[in-house]
Each structure stands twice: as C-alpha cells, then as structure tokens.
Amino acid sequence: QVQLVESGGGLVQAGGSLKLSCAASSRIIFSINPMGWYRQAPGKQREVVASITSGGSTTYVDSVKGRFTISRDNATSTVYLQMNSLKPEDTAVYYCTLDRRYWGQGTQVTVSS
C-alpha cells in the first residue's frame, strides 16, 4: 500500500501561481511508476491534467500546455505541479496519482477573477 499526501493548494487571483506537491510513502515504488495530476471541478468529471513517466517524459492536457509544469524528484519521492497564469476555469480539487492505482486525498485550488 502506498500513501500519497498532497499540499500546496489555496486561493489565488487570476494570473497568479501555485505549486502543488505530492509525497509518496514508498520511494522504491514511486521511482519505477508513472505519476499524474488530475482535477475535478464541481459538476464535472475528473480529468487528467498532466503526467510524467518514471523516466521523466511528460504529457499535458491542451488547456494547461505552456502554463503548467509537472516534475518529479525520485530522491524524495515527490511529484510537483507548477501552475502559472492561473485562470478561474482551473478551479478544482487536484489529485495526484501513482499509476492510477493509488490516489491522494485531493487539494483545493480556487482561482478568483
């Protein structure tokens, strides 16, 4: 069993930045698995935002390309999501996942206009 603990959410004005962190409880399992960030806005389905392979290759949903950056630190078993130029439509609960098998508890991101 792997625990994922997210942090870094909050309230920010449009155009601002936030950096989310997600720490995994197992360094070995973390290092060999892909990680991802998903989000779920009220009344909407959960959607993938960004993902990163164990080797560091990244993918992004079109709506965040050029604004968000996913990264990982295998030494500390932590995955990050740097979010810049935030928009009100980025408001959601953000979840990190390890290979879509394990999920964090979610962290709220609210962007005011």
N, C-alpha and C positions, 0 to 999 in steps of 0.2 A: 504494500500500500504506500502511495506517495501523497503527501500533503503539499498543497500549493497555497501560498499566502500572498495576496495582492496588497499593494499600498500605492498611495500617490494620487488618488482621485480627489476631486474637490470641485469648487465653484470658480469659474474663470470667465472673464469677459471675452466676447468675440475678438479674435485676433491674437489672443494670448496663447500661452503654452502650459503644458503639464507633462510630467514624466511618470509613467506607471512602472511599478516594479512587481515582480512575481518571483518569490523564492521557493525553491523545491526542497523537500526534506531529504532527498536522496541524490547525492552528487553523481553517482555512477549511472543511475537510471536517467537522470537529467541529461548527462553528456552524450548519450547514444540515441536520444529521441528527438523528434521534431517538436517544436513548441509553437504555440499560436495565441493570438488575442482575438477574441470575439466580442461582440457587443449586442445588447438588446435594448431597444428603445420601447417605451410604453406602447402597447398595442401592436408591436411589430415582432416578426420572428428574429431569432438570434442569427446574426450574420458574421462571417469571418471578416476580420479587419486586416490581419497580417499574419504571416507565418514564417518560420525560419527552421531550416533543416539542421541536423547535427553538425553539418559541415559549414553552415553559415549562409547558405543560399536563402534569399528572401523573396516573398511574394506579397502583393498588396491588392486590396480591393481598389477599383478605379477611383472611387470617391476620396481616397486618402493619399493617393500617389503624389509625391512631391511635398507632402505636409507631415506625414508620419514616418518614423523610422523604428524598425524592430531590431533589437540586438540581443546578444546573449553573452554571458560570462560563465563558462563552464567551471572555472575555479571556485566560484561562489554559488554555482547552480541557480543563477538568477537570469531571468529574461526581462527585457525592458521594452517599453513603447514610448518613444519621444513623440509628443504630439504638438505640432506648431500650427500657427494660423488657424486656430480652432474656430469652428462655426457652430451656430445653435443646433444645426442638424447632427452634430457629433454627440449631442446629449444622449446618454445611455448608461446602462450598467455594463462595465467592461469586465470580461472574464479571461483569465489565462487558462490554457490547457496544455497538457502534455500528451501529445499524440491522440488527442480527442478521447483518451481513456480516463484521464484524471482532470478535474476542474477545480479552480479556485472558487472562493465564495462570492466573488464579484466586488467591484469598487465603482461607486457612482461618480460619473463625470457630468457636470452641468455647465453648459456654456450659455451665458446670458447675452442678449443682443443689445 
